Amino acid sequence: MPSTVRILGTHGVPAAYGGFETAAENVGLYLRDQGWNVIVYCQIPGEGPTTVDEWNGLQRVLIREPRDGWKGTSAFDLTSIRHAMREHVDGDVWLTFGYNTGVFDVVPRLRRIPNVINMDGMEWTRKRWGIVKQGILLANERLAGWVGDVLIADHPVIATYLRRHFGSRRVQTITYGAHEVVDAPTAPVEELGLTPGQYATVVCRPIPENSVLEIVKAWSSEKRGMPLVVVGPYGDDDPYHVAVRAAASEEVLFPGAIFEPERMQSLRFHSAIYLHGHTVGGTNPSLVEAMAAGNAVVAHDNPYNTWVAGPDNAYFTGAEDLAVLLSEILSDDNRRQRMGAASRDRFHAEFTWAKIGAQYEHSLRTALARHGHAQQQTGVHA
């Protein structure tokens, strides 16, 4: 009889929201191929009864939730846990993404249900949440860390933090992954008025901790000979968005948010440089996706980014040194090619979904073993 895993804490599959959903989809499909019975809890807008269907061999539990934001997510998480507990069979294991409602994870712990929890990159430290929400997130992090059978860190720095607070025995490092891009159509690039190989990209939330203003200032400090494409929603109501646009030269393009994966693949694949300004968090999915497309990476210099992108890419601390670095790299085609090759090599070594799926399977079987269920070896990748 196949093992059953219930995946909770995401908006569900197919992925259409963010990194957690992408991970849930790809890990779920990997486990399906290894013979697991995979059940994914999905948040559906609106009202109505909970229903069940199937998507690509994964069973979906569709939970309707009319509320948006924090309240809607919390209600969805609670409904998911209640449903999962009612349906739980001895020998099942849970995979929970995130600790935003870690208080709810106390209940399955009391029922001795094996639960692997992805601990979501020290989310409580992000200043954009404000002190009240930071406090709530910290409390939930502590609760989830105490009750999870296996705690997943998406980066070695996060693993060190979790081990300091929760001990070493339950912490495992598993990154985010991406699908390699070895070719992509040029039409989505040309539709934006761009020439393949003759532009740079930034893809992130437009918030201060992602260094967008510093990147735009550095790019705009002199004539670059190619555009910088800043992907994301930049409106007139947010002072930071206004400041970023005001700092931009005529060589900076703001195409808005791009949601279609195929368009983003083309934009990344044909980019000369990927600029990554994230200063906090663990392994960033957008950075991994750029590396999977063979991009030369110029990233903010911190332990998160340097571990992910590796020693052969380039790093900056602020607008001034980035401006100098850009002048050097943009004038050196061979260096950019070496950086792009190093990105792809690093991706193959660490960030494929096959490796990550095998690591998650190992974590699930570790959690089952801690509850007395036999751990079957399935050729886990190191």
ABEGO torsion letter per residue (X at the ends): XBBBBBBBGBAEOBBAABAAAAAAAAAAAAAAAAGBBBBBBBBBBEBEBBBBBBBGGBBBBBBBBABBEAAAAAAAAAAAAAAAAAABBBGBBBBBBEAAAAAAAAAAAAAGBBBBBBAGGGAAABAAAEAAAAAAAAAAAAAAAAABABBBBABAAAAAAAAAAAEAAABBBBBBBBBBBABBBAAAAAAAGBBBGABBBBBBBBBAAAGAAAAAAAAAABBAGBBBBBBEBBBAABAAAAAAAAABBAABBBAEBBABAAAAAAAAAABABBBBABABEBBBAAAAAAAAAGBBBBBBBBAAAAAAAEAABBBBABAAAAAAAAAAAAABAAAAAAAAAAAAAAAAAAABAAAAAAAAAAAAAAAAAAAGBBBBBAGBBX
